Structure formats: C-alpha cells, structure tokens
Amino acid sequence: MSETGRKRRGWIYLVVIGLVTSTVGIVVGSMKTGGMCGSVFSPRSNVAALYDTLQGSFGGAAADCKESIAAAVVPTWILIVLGIVLVLAGIIVRSIGNNGPTFAAVASPSVATQIEDVSRLKEQGLVSDEEFEAKRAELLGRF
C-alpha cells in the first residue's frame, strides 16, 4: 500500500481503535469486580451485604465490594472516553482530509494577450476602432 493510501485510510484506524477501546471499557464496566460484588454499571452488592448479615460482621464484604467497584470506575471510564475521543479524532481527520481535489488557480491571460485578442476581433470587424481603443486603454491602465 502506498504512503498516500495509508494516510487516506488512517482515519479508519482511529475509528476502529476507538470503537474497540470503548467496547473494552463497556465490557470491563459490566464485569463483576468480585464474587459477591456488582459491577461499575450495576454496583449492587446485595449478596455481600447478606453475607455480612449472616456472619454478624456488618460492612466487611460489602465494604470490600464498594472499594473494588470504586477502583474499577476510573479505568472503565478512561477506556470509554478514550475510545470516544479516538472516534471523534478519526471523524475530524476524515472531514479535514475530505476537501476533495484542489485545483490550481487559472491564470488570467496577460494584458498583451488580451490586447491581441481584441485586435483580432477588430480585424474581423466585430469591434469598432473606438471600442478597440477604449478596451486597449483600459487594459493598459491595469498594467
């Protein structure tokens, strides 16, 4: 693949990597943080609270669950936000690079060429002597 082709497709890599990163963040956020614990997106730890109640120790397992969920929140959201940023960067790169082909400005004919064109029109009888002199004076004024 040529260097130009890689540059043109670079935005696709950004979008794909961003989608994968966000998906990994969502999967990580959906996974339980422990055997009796919930996940980042569903932080309920009812089993841990029930276990604490049955054992007579209030807050042991449930507190551990809250800590493990809290520890998983930051990496989860970093992955999700990073993925979104990469997708947006890919879209921005695509939109900036999508200006299409650029065309060079068409050079206007020189004053001498324009005078020659009007002179030919005069020789063909399409322009009068007065019109020729007026146009020639105008063109020379630009020069």
Short mmCIF file of the C-alpha atoms (twelve columns), coordinates in Angstrom:
data_MODEL
# 
_entry.id   MODEL 
# 
loop_
_atom_site.group_PDB 
_atom_site.id 
_atom_site.type_symbol 
_atom_site.label_atom_id 
_atom_site.label_alt_id 
_atom_site.label_comp_id 
_atom_site.label_asym_id 
_atom_site.label_seq_id 
_atom_site.Cartn_x 
_atom_site.Cartn_y 
_atom_site.Cartn_z 
_atom_site.pdbx_PDB_model_num 
ATOM 1   C CA . MET A 1   0.000   0.000   0.000   1 
ATOM 2   C CA . SER A 2   1.364   3.408   -0.912  1 
ATOM 3   C CA . GLU A 3   2.100   6.091   1.631   1 
ATOM 4   C CA . THR A 4   -0.771  8.193   0.280   1 
ATOM 5   C CA . GLY A 5   -3.175  5.254   0.627   1 
ATOM 6   C CA . ARG A 6   -2.135  4.740   4.250   1 
ATOM 7   C CA . LYS A 7   -2.639  8.403   5.025   1 
ATOM 8   C CA . ARG A 8   -6.068  8.385   3.411   1 
ATOM 9   C CA . ARG A 9   -7.122  5.354   5.445   1 
ATOM 10  C CA . GLY A 10  -5.578  6.495   8.739   1 
ATOM 11  C CA . TRP A 11  -8.907  7.857   9.924   1 
ATOM 12  C CA . ILE A 12  -10.405 4.366   9.634   1 
ATOM 13  C CA . TYR A 13  -7.785  3.004   12.021  1 
ATOM 14  C CA . LEU A 14  -8.587  5.747   14.520  1 
ATOM 15  C CA . VAL A 15  -12.299 4.965   14.374  1 
ATOM 16  C CA . VAL A 16  -11.796 1.205   14.674  1 
ATOM 17  C CA . ILE A 17  -9.333  1.515   17.557  1 
ATOM 18  C CA . GLY A 18  -11.705 3.964   19.248  1 
ATOM 19  C CA . LEU A 19  -14.669 1.606   18.901  1 
ATOM 20  C CA . VAL A 20  -12.644 -1.323  20.236  1 
ATOM 21  C CA . THR A 21  -11.356 0.748   23.160  1 
ATOM 22  C CA . SER A 22  -14.862 1.907   24.102  1 
ATOM 23  C CA . THR A 23  -16.165 -1.637  23.788  1 
ATOM 24  C CA . VAL A 24  -13.426 -2.907  26.103  1 
ATOM 25  C CA . GLY A 25  -14.352 -0.160  28.576  1 
ATOM 26  C CA . ILE A 26  -18.008 -1.197  28.475  1 
ATOM 27  C CA . VAL A 27  -17.107 -4.861  28.941  1 
ATOM 28  C CA . VAL A 28  -14.801 -4.037  31.869  1 
ATOM 29  C CA . GLY A 29  -17.507 -1.878  33.414  1 
ATOM 30  C CA . SER A 30  -20.065 -4.665  33.067  1 
ATOM 31  C CA . MET A 31  -17.947 -7.357  34.718  1 
ATOM 32  C CA . LYS A 32  -18.349 -8.163  38.396  1 
ATOM 33  C CA . THR A 33  -15.491 -6.844  40.492  1 
ATOM 34  C CA . GLY A 34  -15.601 -9.812  42.845  1 
ATOM 35  C CA . GLY A 35  -17.504 -12.992 43.623  1 
ATOM 36  C CA . MET A 36  -20.212 -11.273 45.675  1 
ATOM 37  C CA . CYS A 37  -19.798 -7.814  44.207  1 
ATOM 38  C CA . GLY A 38  -21.567 -5.967  41.431  1 
ATOM 39  C CA . SER A 39  -20.019 -4.101  38.528  1 
ATOM 40  C CA . VAL A 40  -19.315 -0.474  37.736  1 
ATOM 41  C CA . PHE A 41  -22.574 -0.191  35.827  1 
ATOM 42  C CA . SER A 42  -24.551 -2.263  38.329  1 
ATOM 43  C CA . PRO A 43  -22.891 -1.591  41.692  1 
ATOM 44  C CA . ARG A 44  -25.355 -3.575  43.779  1 
ATOM 45  C CA . SER A 45  -23.638 -5.835  46.275  1 
ATOM 46  C CA . ASN A 46  -26.700 -7.378  47.892  1 
ATOM 47  C CA . VAL A 47  -25.036 -10.781 48.210  1 
ATOM 48  C CA . ALA A 48  -22.101 -9.273  50.102  1 
ATOM 49  C CA . ALA A 49  -24.446 -7.363  52.415  1 
ATOM 50  C CA . LEU A 50  -26.450 -10.546 53.063  1 
ATOM 51  C CA . TYR A 51  -23.213 -12.438 53.742  1 
ATOM 52  C CA . ASP A 52  -22.172 -9.779  56.250  1 
ATOM 53  C CA . THR A 53  -25.552 -10.022 57.964  1 
ATOM 54  C CA . LEU A 54  -25.367 -13.807 58.212  1 
ATOM 55  C CA . GLN A 55  -21.815 -13.696 59.544  1 
ATOM 56  C CA . GLY A 56  -22.690 -10.976 62.040  1 
ATOM 57  C CA . SER A 57  -19.970 -8.676  60.714  1 
ATOM 58  C CA . PHE A 58  -21.502 -5.558  59.286  1 
ATOM 59  C CA . GLY A 59  -19.638 -3.891  56.457  1 
ATOM 60  C CA . GLY A 60  -16.782 -6.381  55.860  1 
ATOM 61  C CA . ALA A 61  -17.605 -7.945  52.492  1 
ATOM 62  C CA . ALA A 62  -19.912 -5.124  51.416  1 
ATOM 63  C CA . ALA A 63  -17.197 -2.547  52.153  1 
ATOM 64  C CA . ASP A 64  -14.682 -4.594  50.152  1 
ATOM 65  C CA . CYS A 65  -17.131 -4.661  47.261  1 
ATOM 66  C CA . LYS A 66  -17.578 -0.901  47.363  1 
ATOM 67  C CA . GLU A 67  -13.800 -0.428  47.320  1 
ATOM 68  C CA . SER A 68  -13.281 -2.821  44.395  1 
ATOM 69  C CA . ILE A 69  -16.096 -1.184  42.421  1 
ATOM 70  C CA . ALA A 70  -14.669 2.272   43.160  1 
ATOM 71  C CA . ALA A 71  -11.248 1.099   41.972  1 
ATOM 72  C CA . ALA A 72  -12.752 -0.128  38.686  1 
ATOM 73  C CA . VAL A 73  -14.683 3.071   37.917  1 
ATOM 74  C CA . VAL A 74  -11.733 5.190   36.760  1 
ATOM 75  C CA . PRO A 75  -10.158 2.666   34.336  1 
ATOM 76  C CA . THR A 76  -13.594 1.856   32.916  1 
ATOM 77  C CA . TRP A 77  -14.444 5.458   32.151  1 
ATOM 78  C CA . ILE A 78  -10.935 6.222   30.892  1 
ATOM 79  C CA . LEU A 79  -11.291 3.443   28.305  1 
ATOM 80  C CA . ILE A 80  -14.759 4.585   27.267  1 
ATOM 81  C CA . VAL A 81  -13.837 8.274   26.969  1 
ATOM 82  C CA . LEU A 82  -10.540 7.486   25.219  1 
ATOM 83  C CA . GLY A 83  -12.443 5.395   22.692  1 
ATOM 84  C CA . ILE A 84  -14.901 8.205   22.048  1 
ATOM 85  C CA . VAL A 85  -12.065 10.702  21.630  1 
ATOM 86  C CA . LEU A 86  -10.351 8.411   19.107  1 
ATOM 87  C CA . VAL A 87  -13.574 8.006   17.118  1 
ATOM 88  C CA . LEU A 88  -14.090 11.781  17.069  1 
ATOM 89  C CA . ALA A 89  -10.451 12.308  16.050  1 
ATOM 90  C CA . GLY A 90  -10.948 9.886   13.166  1 
ATOM 91  C CA . ILE A 91  -14.058 11.742  12.060  1 
ATOM 92  C CA . ILE A 92  -12.230 15.079  12.253  1 
ATOM 93  C CA . VAL A 93  -9.272  13.709  10.280  1 
ATOM 94  C CA . ARG A 94  -11.684 12.367  7.669   1 
ATOM 95  C CA . SER A 95  -13.563 15.644  7.368   1 
ATOM 96  C CA . ILE A 96  -10.364 17.684  7.107   1 
ATOM 97  C CA . GLY A 97  -8.910  15.334  4.516   1 
ATOM 98  C CA . ASN A 98  -12.174 15.229  2.561   1 
ATOM 99  C CA . ASN A 99  -11.744 18.575  0.858   1 
ATOM 100 C CA . GLY A 100 -11.510 16.787  -2.468  1 
ATOM 101 C CA . PRO A 101 -9.096  17.561  -5.223  1 
ATOM 102 C CA . THR A 102 -7.704  21.033  -5.244  1 
ATOM 103 C CA . PHE A 103 -7.375  22.852  -8.487  1 
ATOM 104 C CA . ALA A 104 -4.723  25.407  -9.266  1 
ATOM 105 C CA . ALA A 105 -6.000  28.880  -9.903  1 
ATOM 106 C CA . VAL A 106 -6.462  29.535  -13.572 1 
ATOM 107 C CA . ALA A 107 -4.032  32.213  -14.590 1 
ATOM 108 C CA . SER A 108 -5.707  35.098  -16.308 1 
ATOM 109 C CA . PRO A 109 -4.294  35.963  -19.686 1 
ATOM 110 C CA . SER A 110 -1.689  38.678  -19.749 1 
ATOM 111 C CA . VAL A 111 -2.534  42.230  -20.793 1 
ATOM 112 C CA . ALA A 112 -0.622  41.743  -24.044 1 
ATOM 113 C CA . THR A 113 -2.616  38.595  -24.830 1 
ATOM 114 C CA . GLN A 114 -5.894  40.375  -24.122 1 
ATOM 115 C CA . ILE A 115 -4.915  43.298  -26.386 1 
ATOM 116 C CA . GLU A 116 -4.015  40.812  -29.147 1 
ATOM 117 C CA . ASP A 117 -7.424  39.139  -28.723 1 
ATOM 118 C CA . VAL A 118 -9.253  42.479  -29.024 1 
ATOM 119 C CA . SER A 119 -7.062  43.364  -32.010 1 
ATOM 120 C CA . ARG A 120 -8.130  40.144  -33.770 1 
ATOM 121 C CA . LEU A 121 -11.765 40.992  -33.056 1 
ATOM 122 C CA . LYS A 122 -11.173 44.436  -34.603 1 
ATOM 123 C CA . GLU A 123 -9.563  42.887  -37.711 1 
ATOM 124 C CA . GLN A 124 -12.578 40.584  -38.058 1 
ATOM 125 C CA . GLY A 125 -14.842 43.616  -37.930 1 
ATOM 126 C CA . LEU A 126 -16.516 42.579  -34.670 1 
ATOM 127 C CA . VAL A 127 -15.140 45.570  -32.724 1 
ATOM 128 C CA . SER A 128 -15.033 49.183  -33.927 1 
ATOM 129 C CA . ASP A 129 -11.916 51.375  -33.794 1 
ATOM 130 C CA . GLU A 130 -13.375 53.324  -30.860 1 
ATOM 131 C CA . GLU A 131 -14.212 50.135  -28.924 1 
ATOM 132 C CA . PHE A 132 -10.731 48.781  -29.589 1 
ATOM 133 C CA . GLU A 133 -9.038  51.974  -28.364 1 
ATOM 134 C CA . ALA A 134 -11.263 52.078  -25.242 1 
ATOM 135 C CA . LYS A 135 -10.523 48.467  -24.369 1 
ATOM 136 C CA . ARG A 136 -6.804  48.901  -25.108 1 
ATOM 137 C CA . ALA A 137 -6.654  51.958  -22.842 1 
ATOM 138 C CA . GLU A 138 -8.495  50.045  -20.095 1 
ATOM 139 C CA . LEU A 139 -6.127  47.091  -20.350 1 
ATOM 140 C CA . LEU A 140 -3.043  49.295  -20.378 1 
ATOM 141 C CA . GLY A 141 -4.423  51.073  -17.300 1 
ATOM 142 C CA . ARG A 142 -4.368  47.747  -15.425 1 
ATOM 143 C CA . PHE A 143 -0.774  47.177  -16.493 1 
# 
